[in-house]
Amino acid sequence: MNETAAEIPDARTAAAFATSWNTVGAGPVYTHEQFVDWFAPIDPASVAGESVLEMGFGNGSLLYHMGECGPGRLCGIELGDTLAQTRKNLIHLPEGMVDLHRGDLTTAELGSFDLVYCIGVLHHLDQPRAGFEAVLRHTRPGGRFHCWVYAEEGNGVVIHAVDPIRRVASRLPWWLTKYGVALPLAIPYYAYAKTVRALSNGRGAGSGVLVRIVSHLPLADYSRWIAQRPFPFFHHVAFDQLVTPRTHYLSRETVDSFLRHPDVDPESVYVVFRNGNSWKFGGRRRRA
């Protein structure tokens, strides 16, 4: 990195997430099913032989699955100090496929790629728009880009109840945040999510009415989705939420404004409201 840590606006956030990724354990955090879900409508099989860039790769959990799709070149950039753990997690991939860099994704110049993706990173940057412009800058003309961010819509409970806790927890020692704050909060939410999923799958007389009532509960869609995961994943997500110094919740209007960038092909764009509390969006860079 050419800049010192003090000169990079996102350095503290990157350091906090590096702590999270380096203490979560070996191997990918996400399943192949989650990987496919995050990338839809992009078919993972379509990246075979292509050049692919992940902006903000954490511990390589998504690179792990992307590499198994057979890209010709798999590149990643991450500001946090996670390169050693990431290389261990990607040791199964063919030699010469993976090219990892440590640096600020908003100012990086790594060349152009057939597919550039940024999952769960833009909303933690000091300037999310600058992050999106970096994604687009690294996408070759005619190439694809794909992003996922927290939505402002559907996250009222998180914004008003969890975010105030995050502002305090993110200043604590990581181990205290992980085991003294995130763990106690993850336990009741785990029970809540399991209950929401069970009631949503209810059968028998009156089940239709019950399902409709449950669908109006806070974070209902997201809770049904995450309830399929084991408790350690709940704990990881809670810690991930609380360890970061900065989180933005992006509205549909903001996402649409990103996609009106003059370098985006307007005929190619898509926006998907995922699990009732996040946005997946992407498209292609203009050819000319």
Sequence and secondary structure as in RCSB ss.txt:
>XXXX:A:sequence
MNETAAEIPDARTAAAFATSWNTVGAGPVYTHEQFVDWFAPIDPASVAGESVLEMGFGNGSLLYHMGECGPGRLC
GIELGDTLAQTRKNLIHLPEGMVDLHRGDLTTAELGSFDLVYCIGVLHHLDQPRAGFEAVLRHTRPGGRFHCWVY
AEEGNGVVIHAVDPIRRVASRLPWWLTKYGVALPLAIPYYAYAKTVRALSNGRGAGSGVLVRIVSHLPLADYSRW
IAQRPFPFFHHVAFDQLVTPRTHYLSRETVDSFLRHPDVDPESVYVVFRNGNSWKFGGRRRRA
>XXXX:A:secstr
  S GGG TTHHHHHHHHHHHHTS SS SS HHHHHHHHTTS GGGGTT EEEEES TTSHHHHHHHTT  SEEE
EEESSS HHHHHHHTTTS TTTEEEEES TTT     EEEEEEES GGGSS HHHHHHHHHHTEEEEEEEEEEEE
BSTT HHIIIIIHHHHHHHTTS HHHIIIIIIHHHHHHHHHHHHHHHHHHT  STTHHHHHHHHTTSTTHHHHHH
HTTS HHHHHHHHHHHHH S    B HHHHHHHHT TTB TTT EEEEETTTEEEEEEEB   
